[in-house]
Amino acid sequence: TDEHLDLDDGRWEDIHVVTGALKLFFRELLEPLVPFSHFDKFIAAIKMQDPTRRGRCIRDLVFSLPPAHHDTMKVLFRHLCRVIEYKEENRMSVQSIAIVFGPTLLRPASEEGNMAMHMVFQNQVVEHILNQYSYIFPD
């Protein structure tokens, strides 16, 4: 919206408020950051046994996202990689970030099927993108 936020306002001092707002923003999108049309493709890619093929396929899928999705993903994942750099202080490892953001950024159009199994693969996709950020988003 056009609402102006004053990040110097004291209510933004609690990092949990800021991180909760970020996660809520992505969870409330009508279509997730990874569009519904790409969900099954990402899940199929992360299941590939050959790491080289898996990496190339996920990179190509990220590149095939609509520009707004791709660009937002690049900025978000660059930020999340910086968060991970401070994992000793904030306890947010690659795995922790993947658990928090996997189901938010990547979800099926309908919740039919095995949600627990989906969650494992959703987390693995996010973890892979974090671990391979510089390969997927070369500058």
N, CA, C and O atoms as CSV, one atom per row, in Angstrom:
chain,resi,resn,atom,element,x,y,z
A,1,THR,N,N,0.844,-1.190,0.000
A,1,THR,CA,C,0.000,0.000,0.000
A,1,THR,C,C,0.880,1.241,0.000
A,1,THR,O,O,2.107,1.152,0.035
A,2,ASP,N,N,0.238,2.386,-0.039
A,2,ASP,CA,C,0.965,3.656,-0.044
A,2,ASP,C,C,1.313,4.119,1.360
A,2,ASP,O,O,1.808,5.233,1.534
A,3,GLU,N,N,1.066,3.292,2.360
A,3,GLU,CA,C,1.345,3.667,3.742
A,3,GLU,C,C,2.836,3.914,3.926
A,3,GLU,O,O,3.665,3.123,3.477
A,4,HIS,N,N,3.169,5.009,4.586
A,4,HIS,CA,C,4.572,5.324,4.878
A,4,HIS,C,C,4.928,4.746,6.244
A,4,HIS,O,O,4.250,4.999,7.240
A,5,LEU,N,N,5.991,3.977,6.267
A,5,LEU,CA,C,6.438,3.386,7.523
A,5,LEU,C,C,7.671,4.113,8.012
A,5,LEU,O,O,8.623,4.324,7.260
A,6,ASP,N,N,7.645,4.490,9.271
A,6,ASP,CA,C,8.804,5.114,9.890
A,6,ASP,C,C,9.560,4.030,10.639
A,6,ASP,O,O,9.181,3.637,11.742
A,7,LEU,N,N,10.639,3.551,10.021
A,7,LEU,CA,C,11.392,2.456,10.639
A,7,LEU,C,C,12.160,2.902,11.867
A,7,LEU,O,O,12.730,2.071,12.574
A,8,ASP,N,N,12.185,4.225,12.138
A,8,ASP,CA,C,12.801,4.726,13.366
A,8,ASP,C,C,11.815,4.666,14.535
A,8,ASP,O,O,12.198,4.876,15.686
A,9,ASP,N,N,10.556,4.381,14.238
A,9,ASP,CA,C,9.530,4.220,15.273
A,9,ASP,C,C,9.950,3.078,16.196
A,9,ASP,O,O,10.421,2.045,15.721
A,10,GLY,N,N,9.791,3.247,17.475
A,10,GLY,CA,C,10.234,2.270,18.466
A,10,GLY,C,C,9.653,0.879,18.313
A,10,GLY,O,O,10.270,-0.093,18.751
A,11,ARG,N,N,8.490,0.757,17.706
A,11,ARG,CA,C,7.886,-0.579,17.583
A,11,ARG,C,C,8.665,-1.481,16.641
A,11,ARG,O,O,8.462,-2.695,16.648
A,12,TRP,N,N,9.565,-0.908,15.819
A,12,TRP,CA,C,10.351,-1.709,14.886
A,12,TRP,C,C,11.687,-2.145,15.486
A,12,TRP,O,O,12.483,-2.792,14.806
A,13,GLU,N,N,11.942,-1.802,16.749
A,13,GLU,CA,C,13.211,-2.171,17.386
A,13,GLU,C,C,13.297,-3.674,17.652
A,13,GLU,O,O,14.386,-4.247,17.628
A,14,ASP,N,N,12.168,-4.302,17.902
A,14,ASP,CA,C,12.147,-5.748,18.162
A,14,ASP,C,C,12.289,-6.489,16.835
A,14,ASP,O,O,11.398,-6.441,15.987
A,15,ILE,N,N,13.405,-7.164,16.669
A,15,ILE,CA,C,13.691,-7.848,15.402
A,15,ILE,C,C,12.622,-8.889,15.068
A,15,ILE,O,O,12.399,-9.188,13.895
A,16,HIS,N,N,11.972,-9.434,16.071
A,16,HIS,CA,C,10.932,-10.437,15.832
A,16,HIS,C,C,9.703,-9.816,15.146
A,16,HIS,O,O,9.013,-10.485,14.377
A,17,VAL,N,N,9.440,-8.543,15.429
A,17,VAL,CA,C,8.341,-7.840,14.770
A,17,VAL,C,C,8.668,-7.673,13.286
A,17,VAL,O,O,7.821,-7.903,12.423
A,18,VAL,N,N,9.893,-7.275,13.007
A,18,VAL,CA,C,10.310,-7.053,11.615
A,18,VAL,C,C,10.316,-8.375,10.851
A,18,VAL,O,O,9.781,-8.459,9.745
A,19,THR,N,N,10.918,-9.401,11.437
A,19,THR,CA,C,10.987,-10.684,10.725
A,19,THR,C,C,9.601,-11.301,10.579
A,19,THR,O,O,9.304,-11.932,9.564
A,20,GLY,N,N,8.757,-11.124,11.583
A,20,GLY,CA,C,7.384,-11.623,11.489
A,20,GLY,C,C,6.618,-10.917,10.379
A,20,GLY,O,O,5.841,-11.540,9.656
A,21,ALA,N,N,6.844,-9.601,10.248
A,21,ALA,CA,C,6.177,-8.839,9.189
A,21,ALA,C,C,6.648,-9.294,7.813
A,21,ALA,O,O,5.847,-9.407,6.885
A,22,LEU,N,N,7.945,-9.557,7.680
A,22,LEU,CA,C,8.482,-10.036,6.401
A,22,LEU,C,C,7.858,-11.377,6.019
A,22,LEU,O,O,7.403,-11.565,4.891
A,23,LYS,N,N,7.844,-12.291,6.963
A,23,LYS,CA,C,7.274,-13.616,6.679
A,23,LYS,C,C,5.774,-13.506,6.382
A,23,LYS,O,O,5.269,-14.164,5.473
A,24,LEU,N,N,5.072,-12.679,7.148
A,24,LEU,CA,C,3.641,-12.490,6.934
A,24,LEU,C,C,3.361,-11.905,5.544
A,24,LEU,O,O,2.415,-12.315,4.872
A,25,PHE,N,N,4.188,-10.949,5.119
A,25,PHE,CA,C,4.021,-10.371,3.789
A,25,PHE,C,C,4.038,-11.463,2.724
A,25,PHE,O,O,3.153,-11.513,1.869
A,26,PHE,N,N,5.044,-12.340,2.773
A,26,PHE,CA,C,5.155,-13.387,1.756
A,26,PHE,C,C,4.054,-14.439,1.908
A,26,PHE,O,O,3.580,-14.979,0.908
A,27,ARG,N,N,3.646,-14.733,3.131
A,27,ARG,CA,C,2.594,-15.730,3.344
A,27,ARG,C,C,1.240,-15.227,2.861
A,27,ARG,O,O,0.410,-16.022,2.419
A,28,GLU,N,N,1.003,-13.920,2.938
A,28,GLU,CA,C,-0.289,-13.345,2.574
A,28,GLU,C,C,-0.432,-13.050,1.077
A,28,GLU,O,O,-1.517,-12.679,0.631
A,29,LEU,N,N,0.630,-13.206,0.303
A,29,LEU,CA,C,0.509,-12.992,-1.141
A,29,LEU,C,C,-0.504,-13.962,-1.729
A,29,LEU,O,O,-0.541,-15.129,-1.338
A,30,LEU,N,N,-1.320,-13.497,-2.658
A,30,LEU,CA,C,-2.307,-14.380,-3.278
A,30,LEU,C,C,-1.624,-15.539,-3.990
A,30,LEU,O,O,-2.109,-16.670,-3.957
A,31,GLU,N,N,-0.505,-15.254,-4.630
A,31,GLU,CA,C,0.301,-16.300,-5.242
A,31,GLU,C,C,1.689,-16.184,-4.615
A,31,GLU,O,O,2.222,-15.081,-4.491
A,32,PRO,N,N,2.274,-17.309,-4.222
A,32,PRO,CA,C,3.569,-17.237,-3.533
A,32,PRO,C,C,4.686,-16.725,-4.443
A,32,PRO,O,O,4.508,-16.583,-5.652
A,33,LEU,N,N,5.837,-16.453,-3.831
A,33,LEU,CA,C,6.985,-15.977,-4.596
A,33,LEU,C,C,7.320,-16.942,-5.731
A,33,LEU,O,O,7.619,-16.512,-6.845
A,34,VAL,N,N,7.271,-18.244,-5.452
A,34,VAL,CA,C,7.378,-19.243,-6.519
A,34,VAL,C,C,5.944,-19.506,-6.979
A,34,VAL,O,O,5.165,-20.114,-6.246
A,35,PRO,N,N,5.591,-19.060,-8.170
A,35,PRO,CA,C,4.196,-19.183,-8.629
A,35,PRO,C,C,3.707,-20.631,-8.595
A,35,PRO,O,O,4.489,-21.572,-8.727
A,36,PHE,N,N,2.408,-20.782,-8.418
A,36,PHE,CA,C,1.808,-22.117,-8.389
A,36,PHE,C,C,2.208,-22.931,-9.620
A,36,PHE,O,O,2.423,-24.139,-9.531
A,37,SER,N,N,2.304,-22.266,-10.758
A,37,SER,CA,C,2.635,-22.964,-12.001
A,37,SER,C,C,4.033,-23.578,-11.976
A,37,SER,O,O,4.336,-24.454,-12.785
A,38,HIS,N,N,4.878,-23.131,-11.063
A,38,HIS,CA,C,6.256,-23.629,-10.985
A,38,HIS,C,C,6.470,-24.617,-9.836
A,38,HIS,O,O,7.530,-25.234,-9.736
A,39,PHE,N,N,5.469,-24.766,-8.973
A,39,PHE,CA,C,5.652,-25.589,-7.770
A,39,PHE,C,C,6.119,-27.005,-8.107
A,39,PHE,O,O,7.153,-27.455,-7.613
A,40,ASP,N,N,5.354,-27.704,-8.949
A,40,ASP,CA,C,5.694,-29.096,-9.265
A,40,ASP,C,C,7.055,-29.206,-9.957
A,40,ASP,O,O,7.771,-30.190,-9.774
A,41,LYS,N,N,7.406,-28.196,-10.746
A,41,LYS,CA,C,8.696,-28.211,-11.448
A,41,LYS,C,C,9.854,-28.108,-10.449
A,41,LYS,O,O,10.856,-28.810,-10.587
A,42,PHE,N,N,9.719,-27.242,-9.454
A,42,PHE,CA,C,10.761,-27.117,-8.433
A,42,PHE,C,C,10.870,-28.393,-7.597
A,42,PHE,O,O,11.971,-28.828,-7.260
A,43,ILE,N,N,9.728,-28.984,-7.268
A,43,ILE,CA,C,9.745,-30.223,-6.476
A,43,ILE,C,C,10.402,-31.338,-7.278
A,43,ILE,O,O,11.206,-32.097,-6.737
A,44,ALA,N,N,10.069,-31.447,-8.556
A,44,ALA,CA,C,10.697,-32.466,-9.416
A,44,ALA,C,C,12.201,-32.218,-9.516
A,44,ALA,O,O,12.989,-33.164,-9.500
A,45,ALA,N,N,12.595,-30.968,-9.617
A,45,ALA,CA,C,14.020,-30.642,-9.745
A,45,ALA,C,C,14.793,-31.017,-8.487
A,45,ALA,O,O,15.884,-31.580,-8.580
A,46,ILE,N,N,14.248,-30.714,-7.320
A,46,ILE,CA,C,14.982,-30.986,-6.075
A,46,ILE,C,C,15.099,-32.485,-5.828
A,46,ILE,O,O,15.983,-32.922,-5.091
A,47,LYS,N,N,14.221,-33.276,-6.431
A,47,LYS,CA,C,14.269,-34.736,-6.282
A,47,LYS,C,C,15.309,-35.389,-7.192
A,47,LYS,O,O,15.602,-36.574,-7.036
A,48,MET,N,N,15.867,-34.638,-8.135
A,48,MET,CA,C,16.854,-35.206,-9.066
A,48,MET,C,C,18.067,-35.724,-8.291
A,48,MET,O,O,18.580,-35.054,-7.395
A,49,GLN,N,N,18.510,-36.915,-8.650
A,49,GLN,CA,C,19.633,-37.544,-7.950
A,49,GLN,C,C,20.977,-36.918,-8.331
A,49,GLN,O,O,21.846,-36.750,-7.476
A,50,ASP,N,N,21.146,-36.578,-9.598
A,50,ASP,CA,C,22.413,-36.021,-10.063
A,50,ASP,C,C,22.520,-34.559,-9.616
A,50,ASP,O,O,21.735,-33.725,-10.068
A,51,PRO,N,N,23.484,-34.229,-8.732
A,51,PRO,CA,C,23.583,-32.861,-8.209
A,51,PRO,C,C,23.816,-31.801,-9.288
A,51,PRO,O,O,23.328,-30.678,-9.167
A,52,THR,N,N,24.550,-32.147,-10.327
A,52,THR,CA,C,24.807,-31.184,-11.400
A,52,THR,C,C,23.523,-30.857,-12.146
A,52,THR,O,O,23.222,-29.689,-12.392
A,53,ARG,N,N,22.763,-31.893,-12.507
A,53,ARG,CA,C,21.477,-31.676,-13.198
A,53,ARG,C,C,20.500,-30.929,-12.302
A,53,ARG,O,O,19.802,-30.019,-12.747
A,54,ARG,N,N,20.459,-31.329,-11.023
A,54,ARG,CA,C,19.552,-30.681,-10.065
A,54,ARG,C,C,19.885,-29.185,-9.983
A,54,ARG,O,O,18.991,-28.343,-10.070
A,55,GLY,N,N,21.154,-28.865,-9.817
A,55,GLY,CA,C,21.564,-27.465,-9.703
A,55,GLY,C,C,21.244,-26.647,-10.941
A,55,GLY,O,O,20.759,-25.520,-10.844
A,56,ARG,N,N,21.516,-27.219,-12.099
A,56,ARG,CA,C,21.244,-26.530,-13.356
A,56,ARG,C,C,19.744,-26.328,-13.531
A,56,ARG,O,O,19.302,-25.257,-13.948
A,57,CYS,N,N,18.971,-27.348,-13.215
A,57,CYS,CA,C,17.513,-27.269,-13.381
A,57,CYS,C,C,16.919,-26.202,-12.462
A,57,CYS,O,O,16.078,-25.414,-12.895
A,58,ILE,N,N,17.342,-26.172,-11.212
A,58,ILE,CA,C,16.809,-25.171,-10.280
A,58,ILE,C,C,17.220,-23.770,-10.720
A,58,ILE,O,O,16.414,-22.843,-10.656
A,59,ARG,N,N,18.467,-23.606,-11.166
A,59,ARG,CA,C,18.913,-22.303,-11.677
A,59,ARG,C,C,18.041,-21.879,-12.857
A,59,ARG,O,O,17.606,-20.729,-12.927
A,60,ASP,N,N,17.786,-22.800,-13.777
A,60,ASP,CA,C,16.971,-22.485,-14.950
A,60,ASP,C,C,15.530,-22.150,-14.558
A,60,ASP,O,O,14.911,-21.266,-15.150
A,61,LEU,N,N,15.005,-22.854,-13.565
A,61,LEU,CA,C,13.646,-22.570,-13.103
A,61,LEU,C,C,13.567,-21.182,-12.471
A,61,LEU,O,O,12.616,-20.440,-12.717
A,62,VAL,N,N,14.556,-20.835,-11.664
A,62,VAL,CA,C,14.573,-19.497,-11.063
A,62,VAL,C,C,14.636,-18.446,-12.169
A,62,VAL,O,O,13.944,-17.430,-12.107
A,63,PHE,N,N,15.463,-18.693,-13.175
A,63,PHE,CA,C,15.598,-17.755,-14.288
A,63,PHE,C,C,14.284,-17.629,-15.063
A,63,PHE,O,O,14.000,-16.576,-15.634
A,64,SER,N,N,13.480,-18.702,-15.084
A,64,SER,CA,C,12.225,-18.695,-15.841
A,64,SER,C,C,11.067,-18.017,-15.097
A,64,SER,O,O,9.988,-17.843,-15.664
A,65,LEU,N,N,11.280,-17.641,-13.855
A,65,LEU,CA,C,10.224,-16.977,-13.092
A,65,LEU,C,C,9.889,-15.629,-13.724
A,65,LEU,O,O,10.742,-15.016,-14.366
A,66,PRO,N,N,8.652,-15.167,-13.546
A,66,PRO,CA,C,8.320,-13.818,-14.013
A,66,PRO,C,C,9.303,-12.812,-13.394
A,66,PRO,O,O,9.755,-13.008,-12.266
A,67,PRO,N,N,9.632,-11.747,-14.116
A,67,PRO,CA,C,10.654,-10.807,-13.623
A,67,PRO,C,C,10.441,-10.322,-12.183
A,67,PRO,O,O,11.396,-10.269,-11.408
A,68,ALA,N,N,9.222,-9.973,-11.820
A,68,ALA,CA,C,8.983,-9.482,-10.457
A,68,ALA,C,C,9.300,-10.557,-9.424
A,68,ALA,O,O,9.845,-10.254,-8.363
A,69,HIS,N,N,8.965,-11.804,-9.724
A,69,HIS,CA,C,9.237,-12.909,-8.813
A,69,HIS,C,C,10.743,-13.157,-8.737
A,69,HIS,O,O,11.305,-13.299,-7.651
A,70,HIS,N,N,11.381,-13.205,-9.891
A,70,HIS,CA,C,12.832,-13.444,-9.952
A,70,HIS,C,C,13.585,-12.358,-9.186
A,70,HIS,O,O,14.446,-12.665,-8.361
A,71,ASP,N,N,13.270,-11.105,-9.451
A,71,ASP,CA,C,13.993,-10.000,-8.833
A,71,ASP,C,C,13.757,-9.945,-7.331
A,71,ASP,O,O,14.679,-9.667,-6.564
A,72,THR,N,N,12.531,-10.208,-6.911
A,72,THR,CA,C,12.232,-10.241,-5.480
A,72,THR,C,C,12.969,-11.389,-4.814
A,72,THR,O,O,13.506,-11.233,-3.717
A,73,MET,N,N,12.997,-12.544,-5.475
A,73,MET,CA,C,13.715,-13.696,-4.929
A,73,MET,C,C,15.198,-13.372,-4.760
A,73,MET,O,O,15.805,-13.723,-3.748
A,74,LYS,N,N,15.769,-12.711,-5.743
A,74,LYS,CA,C,17.195,-12.363,-5.676
A,74,LYS,C,C,17.485,-11.484,-4.463
A,74,LYS,O,O,18.432,-11.745,-3.721
A,75,VAL,N,N,16.682,-10.452,-4.259
A,75,VAL,CA,C,16.883,-9.544,-3.129
A,75,VAL,C,C,16.641,-10.262,-1.804
A,75,VAL,O,O,17.431,-10.132,-0.869
A,76,LEU,N,N,15.552,-11.015,-1.725
A,76,LEU,CA,C,15.228,-11.721,-0.485
A,76,LEU,C,C,16.316,-12.728,-0.118
A,76,LEU,O,O,16.766,-12.766,1.027
A,77,PHE,N,N,16.734,-13.535,-1.073
A,77,PHE,CA,C,17.728,-14.563,-0.779
A,77,PHE,C,C,19.108,-13.960,-0.498
A,77,PHE,O,O,19.878,-14.520,0.282
A,78,ARG,N,N,19.423,-12.826,-1.125
A,78,ARG,CA,C,20.679,-12.141,-0.781
A,78,ARG,C,C,20.627,-11.709,0.686
A,78,ARG,O,O,21.604,-11.859,1.419
A,79,HIS,N,N,19.480,-11.172,1.107
A,79,HIS,CA,C,19.305,-10.778,2.512
A,79,HIS,C,C,19.406,-12.001,3.433
A,79,HIS,O,O,20.089,-11.959,4.457
A,80,LEU,N,N,18.724,-13.084,3.062
A,80,LEU,CA,C,18.756,-14.282,3.910
A,80,LEU,C,C,20.174,-14.862,4.007
A,80,LEU,O,O,20.557,-15.389,5.052
A,81,CYS,N,N,20.933,-14.769,2.949
A,81,CYS,CA,C,22.339,-15.215,2.999
A,81,CYS,C,C,23.132,-14.370,3.997
A,81,CYS,O,O,24.007,-14.884,4.694
A,82,ARG,N,N,22.826,-13.079,4.061
A,82,ARG,CA,C,23.499,-12.216,5.046
A,82,ARG,C,C,23.077,-12.602,6.464
A,82,ARG,O,O,23.899,-12.592,7.380
A,83,VAL,N,N,21.816,-12.936,6.645
A,83,VAL,CA,C,21.346,-13.378,7.967
A,83,VAL,C,C,22.124,-14.621,8.392
A,83,VAL,O,O,22.540,-14.733,9.545
A,84,ILE,N,N,22.319,-15.545,7.466
A,84,ILE,CA,C,23.016,-16.802,7.758
A,84,ILE,C,C,24.476,-16.545,8.144
A,84,ILE,O,O,25.044,-17.304,8.928
A,85,GLU,N,N,25.084,-15.495,7.611
A,85,GLU,CA,C,26.460,-15.162,7.980
A,85,GLU,C,C,26.610,-14.937,9.482
A,85,GLU,O,O,27.705,-15.080,10.026
A,86,TYR,N,N,25.517,-14.588,10.149
A,86,TYR,CA,C,25.532,-14.316,11.584
A,86,TYR,C,C,24.851,-15.430,12.379
A,86,TYR,O,O,24.285,-15.185,13.445
A,87,LYS,N,N,24.910,-16.646,11.857
A,87,LYS,CA,C,24.178,-17.764,12.479
A,87,LYS,C,C,24.627,-18.054,13.905
A,87,LYS,O,O,23.837,-18.556,14.705
A,88,GLU,N,N,25.880,-17.749,14.241
A,88,GLU,CA,C,26.344,-17.983,15.618
A,88,GLU,C,C,25.612,-17.070,16.599
A,88,GLU,O,O,25.335,-17.467,17.731
A,89,GLU,N,N,25.304,-15.861,16.173
A,89,GLU,CA,C,24.600,-14.907,17.038
A,89,GLU,C,C,23.085,-15.073,16.989
A,89,GLU,O,O,22.413,-14.953,18.013
A,90,ASN,N,N,22.546,-15.349,15.801
A,90,ASN,CA,C,21.081,-15.357,15.662
A,90,ASN,C,C,20.461,-16.757,15.577
A,90,ASN,O,O,19.239,-16.900,15.533
A,91,ARG,N,N,21.310,-17.778,15.554
A,91,ARG,CA,C,20.865,-19.185,15.487
A,91,ARG,C,C,20.025,-19.482,14.245
A,91,ARG,O,O,19.201,-20.397,14.253
A,92,MET,N,N,20.234,-18.713,13.188
A,92,MET,CA,C,19.502,-18.928,11.933
A,92,MET,C,C,20.465,-19.505,10.899
A,92,MET,O,O,21.111,-18.777,10.145
A,93,SER,N,N,20.539,-20.820,10.889
A,93,SER,CA,C,21.367,-21.532,9.920
A,93,SER,C,C,20.608,-21.645,8.602
A,93,SER,O,O,19.446,-21.250,8.507
A,94,VAL,N,N,21.272,-22.184,7.595
A,94,VAL,CA,C,20.602,-22.420,6.312
A,94,VAL,C,C,19.362,-23.280,6.538
A,94,VAL,O,O,18.297,-22.998,5.990
A,95,GLN,N,N,19.502,-24.314,7.337
A,95,GLN,CA,C,18.371,-25.221,7.589
A,95,GLN,C,C,17.231,-24.505,8.315
A,95,GLN,O,O,16.060,-24.725,8.005
A,96,SER,N,N,17.570,-23.656,9.272
A,96,SER,CA,C,16.539,-22.918,10.016
A,96,SER,C,C,15.769,-21.975,9.101
A,96,SER,O,O,14.540,-21.909,9.149
A,97,ILE,N,N,16.501,-21.250,8.272
A,97,ILE,CA,C,15.851,-20.328,7.324
A,97,ILE,C,C,14.945,-21.120,6.376
A,97,ILE,O,O,13.825,-20.702,6.082
A,98,ALA,N,N,15.443,-22.269,5.902
A,98,ALA,CA,C,14.656,-23.091,4.966
A,98,ALA,C,C,13.369,-23.577,5.617
A,98,ALA,O,O,12.321,-23.605,4.972
A,99,ILE,N,N,13.437,-23.957,6.873
A,99,ILE,CA,C,12.243,-24.424,7.592
A,99,ILE,C,C,11.234,-23.288,7.741
A,99,ILE,O,O,10.031,-23.497,7.591
A,100,VAL,N,N,11.729,-22.086,8.036
A,100,VAL,CA,C,10.847,-20.940,8.239
A,100,VAL,C,C,10.227,-20.472,6.917
A,100,VAL,O,O,9.036,-20.167,6.860
A,101,PHE,N,N,11.046,-20.416,5.847
A,101,PHE,CA,C,10.579,-19.810,4.601
A,101,PHE,C,C,10.108,-20.807,3.540
A,101,PHE,O,O,9.375,-20.420,2.630
A,102,GLY,N,N,10.505,-22.073,3.629
A,102,GLY,CA,C,10.133,-23.044,2.599
A,102,GLY,C,C,8.647,-23.068,2.285
A,102,GLY,O,O,8.261,-22.838,1.139
A,103,PRO,N,N,7.800,-23.341,3.278
A,103,PRO,CA,C,6.354,-23.424,3.002
A,103,PRO,C,C,5.707,-22.080,2.669
A,103,PRO,O,O,4.609,-22.041,2.114
A,104,THR,N,N,6.385,-20.978,3.006
A,104,THR,CA,C,5.854,-19.645,2.740
A,104,THR,C,C,6.115,-19.213,1.299
A,104,THR,O,O,5.254,-18.612,0.656
A,105,LEU,N,N,7.308,-19.525,0.801
A,105,LEU,CA,C,7.707,-19.054,-0.525
A,105,LEU,C,C,7.310,-20.000,-1.640
A,105,LEU,O,O,7.250,-19.612,-2.807
A,106,LEU,N,N,7.038,-21.246,-1.274
A,106,LEU,CA,C,6.825,-22.301,-2.267
A,106,LEU,C,C,5.706,-23.188,-1.754
A,106,LEU,O,O,5.910,-23.985,-0.838
A,107,ARG,N,N,4.523,-23.053,-2.344
A,107,ARG,CA,C,3.409,-23.886,-1.878
A,107,ARG,C,C,2.533,-24.272,-3.060
A,107,ARG,O,O,2.456,-23.549,-4.054
A,108,PRO,N,N,1.873,-25.421,-2.941
A,108,PRO,CA,C,1.001,-25.862,-4.035
A,108,PRO,C,C,-0.287,-25.041,-4.072
A,108,PRO,O,O,-0.674,-24.428,-3.077
A,109,ALA,N,N,-0.938,-25.038,-5.218
A,109,ALA,CA,C,-2.187,-24.290,-5.379
A,109,ALA,C,C,-3.273,-24.817,-4.449
A,109,ALA,O,O,-4.088,-24.047,-3.942
A,110,SER,N,N,-3.282,-26.129,-4.226
A,110,SER,CA,C,-4.247,-26.709,-3.283
A,110,SER,C,C,-3.476,-27.560,-2.281
A,110,SER,O,O,-2.426,-28.121,-2.594
A,111,GLU,N,N,-4.010,-27.641,-1.093
A,111,GLU,CA,C,-3.321,-28.359,-0.027
A,111,GLU,C,C,-3.648,-29.849,-0.023
A,111,GLU,O,O,-3.550,-30.516,1.008
A,112,GLU,N,N,-4.033,-30.358,-1.181
A,112,GLU,CA,C,-4.300,-31.788,-1.266
A,112,GLU,C,C,-2.973,-32.528,-1.333
A,112,GLU,O,O,-1.952,-31.960,-1.721
A,113,GLY,N,N,-2.995,-33.782,-0.958
A,113,GLY,CA,C,-1.766,-34.571,-1.022
A,113,GLY,C,C,-1.042,-34.566,0.305
A,113,GLY,O,O,-1.587,-34.149,1.326
A,114,ASN,N,N,0.174,-35.026,0.278
A,114,ASN,CA,C,0.943,-35.205,1.486
A,114,ASN,C,C,1.662,-33.907,1.853
A,114,ASN,O,O,2.732,-33.610,1.321
A,115,MET,N,N,1.072,-33.141,2.759
A,115,MET,CA,C,1.651,-31.865,3.157
A,115,MET,C,C,3.012,-32.034,3.811
A,115,MET,O,O,3.917,-31.233,3.574
A,116,ALA,N,N,3.168,-33.063,4.629
A,116,ALA,CA,C,4.444,-33.282,5.313
A,116,ALA,C,C,5.552,-33.571,4.307
A,116,ALA,O,O,6.673,-33.087,4.456
A,117,MET,N,N,5.239,-34.356,3.287
A,117,MET,CA,C,6.232,-34.668,2.271
A,117,MET,C,C,6.554,-33.435,1.444
A,117,MET,O,O,7.713,-33.201,1.101
A,118,HIS,N,N,5.527,-32.640,1.118
A,118,HIS,CA,C,5.763,-31.387,0.402
A,118,HIS,C,C,6.706,-30.498,1.190
A,118,HIS,O,O,7.628,-29.908,0.626
A,119,MET,N,N,6.475,-30.400,2.502
A,119,MET,CA,C,7.266,-29.502,3.327
A,119,MET,C,C,8.750,-29.855,3.274
A,119,MET,O,O,9.597,-28.963,3.228
A,120,VAL,N,N,9.068,-31.139,3.279
A,120,VAL,CA,C,10.461,-31.572,3.187
A,120,VAL,C,C,11.076,-31.028,1.906
A,120,VAL,O,O,12.174,-30.473,1.935
A,121,PHE,N,N,10.391,-31.178,0.797
A,121,PHE,CA,C,10.927,-30.732,-0.487
A,121,PHE,C,C,10.921,-29.203,-0.605
A,121,PHE,O,O,11.833,-28.627,-1.198
A,122,GLN,N,N,9.906,-28.548,-0.048
A,122,GLN,CA,C,9.864,-27.084,-0.055
A,122,GLN,C,C,11.101,-26.541,0.671
A,122,GLN,O,O,11.765,-25.626,0.185
A,123,ASN,N,N,11.393,-27.109,1.819
A,123,ASN,CA,C,12.555,-26.685,2.595
A,123,ASN,C,C,13.848,-26.958,1.832
A,123,ASN,O,O,14.763,-26.134,1.844
A,124,GLN,N,N,13.926,-28.109,1.170
A,124,GLN,CA,C,15.128,-28.453,0.419
A,124,GLN,C,C,15.359,-27.493,-0.744
A,124,GLN,O,O,16.505,-27.161,-1.049
A,125,VAL,N,N,14.293,-27.045,-1.392
A,125,VAL,CA,C,14.431,-26.088,-2.488
A,125,VAL,C,C,15.013,-24.777,-1.960
A,125,VAL,O,O,15.954,-24.235,-2.539
A,126,VAL,N,N,14.456,-24.273,-0.870
A,126,VAL,CA,C,14.947,-23.019,-0.290
A,126,VAL,C,C,16.394,-23.186,0.172
A,126,VAL,O,O,17.225,-22.307,-0.054
A,127,GLU,N,N,16.689,-24.296,0.807
A,127,GLU,CA,C,18.056,-24.562,1.255
A,127,GLU,C,C,19.020,-24.594,0.067
A,127,GLU,O,O,20.113,-24.033,0.134
A,128,HIS,N,N,18.614,-25.245,-1.007
A,128,HIS,CA,C,19.455,-25.324,-2.202
A,128,HIS,C,C,19.724,-23.929,-2.772
A,128,HIS,O,O,20.864,-23.603,-3.103
A,129,ILE,N,N,18.689,-23.117,-2.887
A,129,ILE,CA,C,18.862,-21.771,-3.449
A,129,ILE,C,C,19.788,-20.944,-2.555
A,129,ILE,O,O,20.624,-20.192,-3.056
A,130,LEU,N,N,19.644,-21.079,-1.249
A,130,LEU,CA,C,20.541,-20.365,-0.330
A,130,LEU,C,C,21.986,-20.828,-0.507
A,130,LEU,O,O,22.900,-20.009,-0.605
A,131,ASN,N,N,22.180,-22.128,-0.547
A,131,ASN,CA,C,23.533,-22.678,-0.665
A,131,ASN,C,C,24.169,-22.373,-2.011
A,131,ASN,O,O,25.393,-22.275,-2.109
A,132,GLN,N,N,23.362,-22.223,-3.039
A,132,GLN,CA,C,23.865,-22.004,-4.396
A,132,GLN,C,C,23.563,-20.588,-4.900
A,132,GLN,O,O,23.489,-20.356,-6.107
A,133,TYR,N,N,23.392,-19.660,-3.981
A,133,TYR,CA,C,22.966,-18.307,-4.354
A,133,TYR,C,C,23.840,-17.700,-5.451
A,133,TYR,O,O,23.310,-17.188,-6.437
A,134,SER,N,N,25.142,-17.744,-5.307
A,134,SER,CA,C,26.010,-17.076,-6.285
A,134,SER,C,C,26.006,-17.771,-7.637
A,134,SER,O,O,26.300,-17.137,-8.651
A,135,TYR,N,N,25.681,-19.059,-7.677
A,135,TYR,CA,C,25.544,-19.785,-8.955
A,135,TYR,C,C,24.217,-19.437,-9.622
A,135,TYR,O,O,24.148,-19.252,-10.837
A,136,ILE,N,N,23.168,-19.351,-8.809
A,136,ILE,CA,C,21.818,-19.092,-9.330
A,136,ILE,C,C,21.649,-17.619,-9.723
A,136,ILE,O,O,20.983,-17.298,-10.707
A,137,PHE,N,N,22.264,-16.737,-8.937
A,137,PHE,CA,C,22.157,-15.294,-9.183
A,137,PHE,C,C,23.554,-14.702,-9.374
A,137,PHE,O,O,24.037,-13.974,-8.507
A,138,PRO,N,N,24.203,-15.005,-10.490
A,138,PRO,CA,C,25.540,-14.433,-10.684
A,138,PRO,C,C,25.430,-12.915,-10.893
A,138,PRO,O,O,24.521,-12.435,-11.570
A,139,ASP,N,N,26.349,-12.193,-10.315
A,139,ASP,CA,C,26.292,-10.721,-10.463
A,139,ASP,C,C,27.021,-10.236,-11.669
A,139,ASP,O,O,27.060,-9.032,-11.923
